[in-house]
């Protein structure tokens, strides 16, 4: 459910960005129609060749994914303070962990199933609780970091696309020279070189901020995971203090949580 909501949000952001891009293009056309001879953004894009199409799509996708991850990578969304307090109160009320497990199952917190795995094993000792939280938490940390991988891919691929556009532009420039028997005009050579420079500059212009955004969001994710790790340590410590005899049906609940 949460994954579906994330992609819906990313789709809406992409559509909004495409609308803004279209509006900017219309504004450029309007200024050109008004008699302004300066080169517009749309002229720059069209003069860059076909490579500008994947570069433009990559920039829109990166911005949409970056905004979506910025919104979702929030401590209050992943591990709210109300969840941590409610979990501690449930464990204090019932040291066997039954109420803590029920609280985790009823919560819509993104990390609730991490603590549910530990709460289902309180009758096995705090070592088992610690192991369960570490295992499930490690998988969730991997998922969280994998969600940032598309930004890293875009930051890596965009300069390569710009370099590919550079190669195509230089091929066009020297192709004109070869076809004309070495008598190509300066304007014909300049067109290919211009295309090469535009694609290179565009690829770097996209890649640099996307890389910085990726590193920023990675740091944000690490802070969230540190908070989860701290909450997990507190939960294990509480379990070690509040030892209690096994409650009825706890083994069945443990198997259900591990599944």
C-alpha positions as CSV (number, residue, x, y, z in Angstrom):
1,X,0.0,0.0,0.0
2,X,2.7,2.5,0.9
3,X,4.7,1.6,-2.2
4,X,1.7,2.3,-4.3
5,X,1.1,5.6,-2.7
6,X,4.8,6.5,-3.3
7,X,4.5,5.8,-7.0
8,X,1.2,7.7,-7.2
9,X,2.9,10.7,-5.6
10,X,5.9,10.4,-8.0
11,X,3.5,10.3,-11.0
12,X,1.7,13.4,-9.9
13,X,4.9,15.3,-9.3
14,X,6.1,14.2,-12.8
15,X,2.9,15.5,-14.4
16,X,3.2,18.8,-12.5
17,X,6.8,19.2,-13.6
18,X,5.9,18.4,-17.2
19,X,3.1,21.0,-17.1
20,X,5.7,23.6,-15.8
21,X,8.1,22.7,-18.5
22,X,5.4,23.1,-21.1
23,X,4.4,26.5,-19.6
24,X,8.1,27.6,-19.8
25,X,8.2,26.5,-23.5
26,X,5.0,28.6,-24.2
27,X,6.5,31.6,-22.5
28,X,9.7,31.3,-24.6
29,X,7.6,31.1,-27.8
30,X,5.6,34.1,-26.7
31,X,8.7,36.2,-26.1
32,X,10.0,35.1,-29.5
33,X,6.8,36.1,-31.1
34,X,7.0,39.5,-29.4
35,X,10.2,40.2,-31.3
36,X,12.9,39.2,-28.8
37,X,15.8,37.7,-30.7
38,X,17.6,36.2,-27.7
39,X,18.0,32.5,-27.6
40,X,15.3,30.8,-25.5
41,X,15.5,27.7,-23.4
42,X,13.4,25.8,-26.0
43,X,16.0,26.8,-28.7
44,X,18.8,25.4,-26.5
45,X,16.9,22.1,-26.1
46,X,16.0,21.7,-29.7
47,X,19.5,22.5,-30.9
48,X,21.0,19.8,-28.6
49,X,19.7,17.0,-30.8
50,X,17.9,13.8,-30.0
51,X,20.0,13.1,-26.9
52,X,18.2,16.0,-25.2
53,X,15.0,13.9,-25.0
54,X,16.4,11.3,-22.6
55,X,18.2,14.0,-20.7
56,X,15.0,16.0,-20.3
57,X,13.1,12.8,-19.1
58,X,15.9,12.0,-16.7
59,X,15.8,15.5,-15.2
60,X,12.0,15.3,-14.7
61,X,12.2,11.8,-13.2
62,X,15.1,12.8,-10.9
63,X,13.2,15.9,-9.6
64,X,10.0,13.9,-9.0
65,X,11.8,11.0,-7.2
66,X,13.9,13.5,-5.2
67,X,10.8,15.3,-4.0
68,X,9.0,12.1,-3.2
69,X,11.9,10.7,-1.2
70,X,12.4,14.0,0.6
71,X,8.7,13.8,1.7
72,X,8.8,10.1,2.6
73,X,12.2,10.0,4.4
74,X,10.9,11.8,7.4
75,X,11.3,10.4,10.9
76,X,7.8,11.2,11.9
77,X,6.5,9.2,8.9
78,X,8.8,6.2,9.4
79,X,9.1,6.1,13.2
80,X,6.7,8.6,14.9
81,X,7.4,9.6,18.5
82,X,3.8,8.5,19.3
83,X,4.6,5.0,18.1
84,X,7.8,4.8,20.3
85,X,6.0,6.1,23.3
86,X,3.0,3.8,22.8
87,X,5.2,0.8,22.3
88,X,7.1,1.5,25.5
89,X,3.8,1.9,27.4
90,X,2.4,-1.4,26.0
91,X,5.5,-3.3,27.0
92,X,5.5,-1.7,30.5
93,X,1.8,-2.6,30.9
94,X,2.3,-6.2,29.7
95,X,5.9,-7.5,30.0
96,X,5.0,-10.7,28.2
97,X,4.9,-8.6,24.9
98,X,1.4,-9.5,23.9
99,X,0.1,-6.0,24.1
100,X,3.2,-4.7,22.4
101,X,2.7,-7.1,19.5
102,X,-0.9,-6.1,19.2
103,X,0.0,-2.5,19.3
104,X,2.6,-3.0,16.5
105,X,0.1,-4.9,14.3
106,X,-2.6,-2.2,14.7
107,X,-0.1,0.6,14.0
108,X,0.4,2.0,10.5
109,X,4.0,3.0,11.2
110,X,6.5,2.0,8.5
111,X,8.8,0.2,11.0
112,X,6.1,-1.4,13.1
113,X,6.7,-4.9,11.8
114,X,10.4,-4.6,12.9
115,X,9.3,-4.2,16.5
116,X,6.5,-6.7,16.0
117,X,9.1,-9.3,15.2
118,X,10.8,-8.6,18.5
119,X,7.6,-8.4,20.5
120,X,6.6,-11.8,19.2
121,X,9.8,-13.3,20.8
122,X,9.8,-11.8,24.2
123,X,9.1,-15.1,25.8
124,X,12.3,-16.5,24.2
125,X,14.6,-14.0,26.0
126,X,16.0,-10.6,25.1
127,X,18.7,-12.2,22.9
128,X,16.0,-13.6,20.6
129,X,14.3,-10.2,20.6
130,X,17.5,-8.5,19.7
131,X,18.3,-11.0,16.9
132,X,14.8,-10.6,15.4
133,X,14.9,-6.8,15.4
134,X,18.4,-6.9,13.9
135,X,17.4,-9.2,11.1
136,X,14.1,-7.5,10.1
137,X,15.6,-4.0,10.6
138,X,18.5,-4.9,8.4
139,X,16.2,-5.9,5.6
140,X,14.2,-2.6,6.0
141,X,17.4,-0.6,6.0
142,X,18.4,-2.2,2.7
143,X,14.9,-1.4,1.2
144,X,15.2,2.2,2.3
145,X,18.6,2.6,0.7
146,X,17.6,0.8,-2.5
147,X,14.8,3.4,-2.9
148,X,17.5,6.0,-3.5
149,X,19.3,4.0,-6.1
150,X,17.4,5.5,-9.1
151,X,18.8,8.9,-8.2
152,X,22.3,7.5,-8.2
153,X,21.7,5.8,-11.6
154,X,20.5,9.1,-13.1
155,X,23.5,11.0,-11.7
156,X,25.8,8.4,-13.3
157,X,24.0,8.0,-16.7
158,X,23.4,11.7,-17.5
159,X,27.1,12.7,-18.0
160,X,27.4,9.6,-20.2
161,X,24.4,10.7,-22.3
162,X,26.0,14.1,-22.6
163,X,29.2,12.6,-23.7
164,X,27.3,10.5,-26.3
165,X,25.7,13.6,-27.6
166,X,29.1,15.2,-27.8
167,X,30.3,12.3,-30.0
168,X,27.3,12.6,-32.2
169,X,27.8,16.3,-32.6
170,X,31.5,15.9,-33.5
171,X,30.5,13.2,-36.0
172,X,28.1,15.5,-37.7
173,X,30.7,18.3,-37.8
174,X,33.4,16.3,-39.3
175,X,30.9,14.4,-41.5
176,X,30.0,17.8,-43.1
177,X,33.7,18.4,-43.7
178,X,34.2,15.0,-45.3
179,X,31.1,15.3,-47.5
180,X,32.1,18.7,-48.8
181,X,35.6,17.6,-49.7
182,X,37.1,19.8,-47.0
183,X,35.3,23.0,-48.1
184,X,32.6,23.0,-45.4
185,X,31.6,26.4,-44.2
186,X,32.3,27.6,-40.6
187,X,28.5,27.6,-39.9
188,X,28.2,24.0,-40.8
189,X,31.0,22.9,-38.5
190,X,29.7,25.2,-35.8
191,X,26.3,23.5,-35.8
192,X,27.8,20.1,-34.9
193,X,30.2,21.5,-32.3
194,X,27.3,23.5,-30.8
195,X,25.2,20.4,-30.5
196,X,28.1,18.6,-28.8
197,X,28.6,21.4,-26.3
198,X,24.9,21.7,-25.4
199,X,24.5,18.0,-24.7
200,X,27.7,17.9,-22.6
201,X,26.6,20.9,-20.5
202,X,23.1,19.6,-20.1
203,X,24.3,16.2,-18.9
204,X,26.6,17.8,-16.3
205,X,24.0,20.4,-15.3
206,X,21.6,17.5,-14.5
207,X,24.1,15.1,-12.9
208,X,25.7,17.5,-10.4
209,X,22.5,18.6,-8.5
210,X,21.1,15.0,-8.7
211,X,24.3,13.7,-7.1
212,X,24.1,16.3,-4.4
213,X,20.4,15.5,-3.8
214,X,21.3,11.7,-3.6
215,X,24.0,12.3,-1.0
216,X,21.6,14.6,1.0
217,X,18.8,12.0,1.0
218,X,21.3,9.3,1.9
219,X,22.3,11.3,4.9
220,X,18.6,11.8,5.8
221,X,18.0,8.1,5.5
222,X,21.0,7.3,7.8
223,X,19.6,9.6,10.4
224,X,16.2,7.9,10.3
225,X,17.9,4.5,10.5
226,X,20.0,5.7,13.5
227,X,16.7,6.6,15.2
228,X,15.2,3.2,14.5
229,X,18.4,1.5,15.8
230,X,18.2,3.6,19.0
231,X,14.5,2.7,19.5
232,X,15.3,-1.0,18.9
233,X,18.1,-0.9,21.6
234,X,15.7,0.7,24.0
235,X,13.1,-1.9,23.3
236,X,15.6,-4.8,23.8
237,X,16.7,-3.1,27.1
238,X,13.1,-2.9,28.3
239,X,12.6,-6.6,27.4
240,X,15.7,-7.6,29.4
241,X,14.4,-5.7,32.5
242,X,10.8,-6.9,32.3
243,X,11.2,-10.7,32.1
244,X,7.9,-12.5,32.3
245,X,6.7,-16.1,31.9
246,X,5.5,-17.0,28.4
247,X,1.9,-16.0,27.6
248,X,-0.5,-18.6,26.0
249,X,-0.2,-18.8,22.2
250,X,3.1,-16.8,22.1
251,X,4.9,-19.4,19.9
252,X,2.1,-19.2,17.3
253,X,2.4,-15.4,17.3
254,X,6.2,-15.6,16.9
255,X,5.8,-17.9,13.9
256,X,3.2,-15.5,12.4
257,X,5.5,-12.5,12.8
258,X,8.5,-14.3,11.3
259,X,6.4,-15.2,8.3
